[in-house]
Amino acid sequence: MRLFRGTARSRGARGDGAQADWPTRIAGILLVLVLSSVQVWDPPLVEAARLRIFDQLQRWSPKPVPQGTPVAIVDIDDASLAEIGQWPWPRTVFVDLIDRLRERGAAAVVFDVLFAEADRLSPPLLAPLIERTSPRTAAVLRTLPSNEQAFAEALRRLPAVLGEAGTVTAHGRLQSGVAPPAKVAWLGGDTRPLLPTYPHGISALPILAGAAAGLGVVSITPEVDGVVRRAPTLATIGGRTLPSLAFETVRLVAGTETVVVHGDEYGIVAVQVGSLRVPTDRDGRVWLHFTPRRSELYVSFHDVLTGRVAADRLAGRIVLVGSSAVSLGDIRVTPVAGNTPGVEVQAQLVESFLDGTLLQRPAALLNAEQLVVLVGGLLLAWFGMRLPAGVFPSLVAIVAALAAATTLLGFVRLDLLIDAVYPGFAFGLLLFWLAMAKYIREESRRRSLRDAFGHYLAPVMVDRLVGNPSALTLSGERKVLTVLFSDIRGFTGLTERYAADPEGMTALLNRYFTAMTEVILDHRGTIDKYIGDAIMAFWNAPLDDPDHPRNASAAALAMMRRLDELNTALTTEFAARGQTFVPLRIGIGLEMGESFVGNLGSAQRFNYSVIGDSVNVAARLETSSKVYGFPIIVGEAVRSACADWAFLRLDTVQLRGRQQESGVFALLGGPEVAGDPRWAELEAAYAAAGGVRGAAGDPHCTELAHALGVAGLFAVTGVDVRAADEALLLPAT
C-alpha cells in the first residue's frame, strides 16, 4: 500500500499523473548517446543501409535526360575490337581517331584509357624483332618516328585529356611522375589530407602526357558495397595533387589552369575552376545523380574511323573515349544500372559538372542530422514517459512518415541526400524502448494493484481496477457507500472451548473468514478489515458500483447460506473425529450513506478504509441483531434502495447523535421472495402479531417463514427494550 500512497502524493503534487522515472530516463539517455555515437562513427553496416536508401531514391527519381548534352562517347566496343584487331591497338589508330574528331568539329577529346606502355608495334620497337631475318628493313624502321611521337603530335592538334590511375603498390616501369598541367590553390586551409591518396600511380608515357592539355585521375573507388555513387574531384598520387579526369575536362573547357579548393573547419566545401563552383562533401567528392543507361551517347570507335557517324553527333561536344567491352573490364555498378561502362560514369560526371545537377550532401547537413538525433533524442528520453502509452504506436508511425517524407522531398525538390532514415530509426528505437519501459512499469503497477487489492476486492473488481487505474483515488474522497459489519455470536464461549487448542481455533476462524470473504468478494465488495471475529466490508469503493446497496444485501443473504453450508461440513468433520461441533451463528448489519474513504492511519502504518455515520450505524445494527433476533439488520437507506426486496420493519428508533427517527428492518430475501404471494401473507401475519415483539413464537409466522425458505432468517426470539437501549439504539417516543 505504500506504493499507492506514493502514487497519490505524486498525483496530488504534479497534477498530471506523471512520475519521475529516473531509471528509464537514464537508460533512455544512455541509449541516445549510443545511437549518436554510432551515427558519428558511421560503421559500414549503417553506411550501407543509408546508401541503399539513396539508391532507391535514384531508382524512383533518376536524373532526367538533358536536352542537347555537351558530351559524347566513342566506344571501344566488341564490334570495334573485331574489326580493328587485338587490344591494345597501335597508337596510329588513335591518331586516326583524333583526325576524324577534328574533322567533325569535336571540342575536346578525353581518354578514359591508360597509355602507360610504349606501343609494341611502333617502328623502332619492331626493328630488333626482325633484325636477324631482315637487317635492311630493321635499319629503315629505326629511322622512322615512333608511334608515340605521332600520337603526341595528334594530341597537340585537339585539346586532349589523358588519364592517370592511382595505385597502392609500385609498378616499376609503369610509374610516372609527370607534372600535371593544372595548378591547385587552397583557400581556407590545406585540406589535402582529406583527398583520396595513392602512394603510387600509373600514368601516360611522358611524351604523351607532355603533349596533352590535361591530365586527370581516372580512379573512382566504389562504396563499401561495390556501387559507384560518389566520385572525387581531386586526388593525390605520389605527392602530386591532380583533378579527376572529369573535373580536369571541365577545367580545360573553362580555359583556366588553376583549380581552387575551398575549405572550412569541417573539410572541403567546394572546388572551383573559373566561374564554375562545384559543392562537394568534406572529402572533396561529389554525389552523382545518374540517368538511366543512354545509348544515344555512344558511337562505335570503328564507325568514327570509317566515317559512318553523322557530324552533328560529335560537333562541338566533349568526346570521351572508353570501352564497353566486357573483356576490357571497365564495367561499373551504379544505383540505376548494374553494367555501366566506366566511361559513361565519367561522361555523366562531366555533364553534371557543367549543368549543375549534382546531388548535395554538405557537412552542415550531416551536423544537422546528428544534432537532431542527439538533442531530439535527449528531450524524448527525458519527457517521453509523460506521454500516454497509447500515443507511442502513433508516434512511431508519425516518425516513420516524417523520415520518409523528409528524405523523399529533400531529394526530389532540393537535390539533397538527407539521411532521415537513421534519425527515424533512432527515434523509433527510442520510442520502442520507452513504450516497453512504460509497459513494464504499467505491468509492475498492475501487479502491485493486484497484490494490494487482491485481498480486499473480487477478481473481477481487481481486473476493472487494473484496466482503469484512474478510477482509483487513494488520496481520500467522499462517496455514498454501503457498509457491512458481521460478527460471530457467542465468540467468548467459543474461545473458552478452544482454550487448550489455539491451533484449532485459528483453523476454524480461517475457514470461516475464507468462506465469508469469498462471498463478499463475489458480490463486488471490498474487505476493510478483520476485527477479532468480526468482518467489516464496504461497497462502491475504490471502484464505482451503481448497485452497491443491492450487491451488499445479496452478499449478506449469501453469507447466511454459506454459513449453513460451512456448519454442515464442520459438523460432519467433527463427528468423524468423535467430536461435537457447535454450529456458528452470526449477525450482520448493513447501512448506506455518505462516508469518507481513503488511506487512514499514521505516517508509520495506514489502511485503505472508510469512516462516517453510516459506518457507525452499520456497526450498531449488527450489534442490535442480538436483541431483535433477526440475523440481518439494515437501516432506512438500504431499505429504500432495495424497495422490491423482502424486509420486515423491526422498530423506529432515534440513533444517538441524530435528530431524525430511523427505521430498522430485517432482511429476509431478495425480489424472488418479495414477489411470492406468501410473502404478503407473512407480512400481514407479522403485523397482526404486533411486529417483532409479538412475532416470537407465533406459529403462523413460523409456518410461513418455512414455506418461503427464510426460516433461518426469521429466528426471532423476542425483544427486550432495555437490551435494545444497551445496543446503542434508543426507542422512538
C-alpha positions, 0 to 999 in steps of 0.5 A: 500500500505504500506504493499507492500512497506514493502514487497519490502524493505524486498525483496530488503534487504534479497534477498530471499523473506523471512520475519521475522515472529516473531509471528509464530516463537514464537508460533512455539517455544512455541509449541516445548517446549510443545511437549518436555515437554510432551515427558519428562513427558511421560503421559500414553496416549503417553506411550501407543501409543509408546508401541503399536508401539513396539508391532507391531514391535514384531508382524512383527519381533518376536524373532526367535526360538533358536536352542537347548534352555537351558530351559524347562517347566513342566506344571501344566496343566488341564490334570495334575490337573485331574489326580493328584487331587485338587490344591494345591497338597501335597508337596510329589508330588513335591518331586516326581517331583524333583526325576524324574528331577534328574533322567533325568539329569535336571540342575536346577529346578525353581518354578514359584509357591508360597509355602507360606502355610504349606501343609494341608495334611502333617502328623502332620497337619492331626493328630488333624483332626482325633484325636477324631475318631482315637487317635492311628493313630493321635499319629503315624502321629505326629511322622512322618516328615512333608511334608515340611521337605521332600520337603526341603530335595528334594530341597537340592538334585537339585539346586532349585529356589523358588519364592517370590511375592511382595505385597502392603498390609500385609498378616499376616501369609503369610509374610516372611522375609527370607534372600535371598541367593544372595548378591547385590553390587552397583557400581556407586551409590545406585540406589535402589530407582529406583527398583520396591518396595513392602512394603510387600511380600509373600514368601516360608515357611522358611524351604523351602526357607532355603533349596533352592539355590535361591530365586527370585521375581516372580512379573512382573507388566504389562504396563499401558495397561495390556501387559507384555513387560518389566520385572525387574531384581531386586526388593525390598520387605520389605527392602530386595533387591532380583533378579527376579526369572529369573535373580536369575536362571541365577545367580545360573547357573553362580555359583556366589552369588553376583549380581552387579548393575551398575549405572550412573547419569541417573539410572541403566545401567546394572546388572551383575552376573559373566561374564554375563552383562545384559543392562537394562533401568534406572529402572533396567528392561529389554525389552523382545523380545518374540517368538511366543507361543512354545509348544515344551517347555512344558511337562505335570507335570503328564507325568514327574511323570509317566515317559512318557517324553523322557530324552533328553527333560529335560537333562541338561536344566533349568526346570521351573515349572508353570501352564497353567491352566486357573483356576490357573490364571497365564495367561499373555498378551504379544505383540505376544500372548494374553494367555501366561502362566506366566511361559513361560514369565519367561522361555523366560526371562531366555533364553534371559538372557543367549543368549543375545537377549534382546531388548535395550532401554538405557537412552542415547537413550531416551536423544537422542530422546528428544534432537532431538525433542527439538533442531530439533524442535527449528531450524524448528520453527525458519527457517521453514517459509523460506521454500516454502509452497509447500515443507511442504506436502513433508516434512511431508511425508519425516518425516513420512518415516524417523520415520518409517524407523528409528524405523523399522531398529533400531529394526530389525538390532540393537535390539533397541526400538527407539521411532521415532514415537513421534519425527515424530509426533512432527515434523509433528505437527510442520510442520502442524502448520507452513504450516497453519501459512504460509497459513494464512499469504499467505491468509492475503497477498492475501487479502491485494493484493486484497484490494490494487489492487482491485481498480486499476486492473480487477478481473481477473488481481487481481486473476493472481496477487494473484496466482503469487505474484512474478510477482509483483515488487513494488520496481520500474522497467522499462517496455514498457507500454501503457498509457491512459489519458481521460478527460471530455470536457467542465468540467468548464461549467459543474461545473458552472451548478452544482454550487448550487448542489455539491451533484449532481455533485459528483453523476454524476462524480461517475457514470461516473468514475464507468462506465469508470473504469469498462471498463478499468478494463475489458480490463486488465488495471490498474487505476493510478489515478483520476485527477479532471475529468480526468482518467489516466490508464496504461497497462502491469503493475504490471502484464505482458500483451503481448497485452497491446497496443491492450487491451488499444485501445479496452478499449478506443473504449469501453469507447466511447460506454459506454459513449453513453450508460451512456448519454442515461440513464442520459438523460432519468433520467433527463427528468423524473425529468423535467430536461435537461441533457447535454450529456458528451463528452470526449477525450482520448489519448493513447501512448506506450513506455518505462516508469518507474513504481513503488511506487512514492511519499514521505516517508509520502504518495506514489502511485503505478504509472508510469512516462516517455515520453510516459506518457507525450505524452499520456497526450498531445494527449488527450489534442490535441483531442480538436483541431483535433476533433477526440475523440481518439488520439494515437501516432506512437507506438500504431499505429504500434502495432495495424497495422490491426486496423482502424486509420486515420493519423491526422498530423506529428508533432515534440513533444517538447523535441524530435528530431524525427517527430511523427505521430498522428492518430485517432482511429476509430475501431478495425480489424472488421472495418479495414477489411470492404471494406468501410473502404478503401473507407473512407480512400481514401475519407479522403485523397482526402479531404486533411486529417483532415483539409479538412475532416470537413464537407465533406459529403462523409466522413460523409456518410461513417463514418455512414455506418461503425458505427464510426460516433461518432468517426469521429466528426471532426470539423476542425483544427486550427494550432495555437490551435494545437501549444497551445496543446503542439504539434508543426507542422512538417516543 
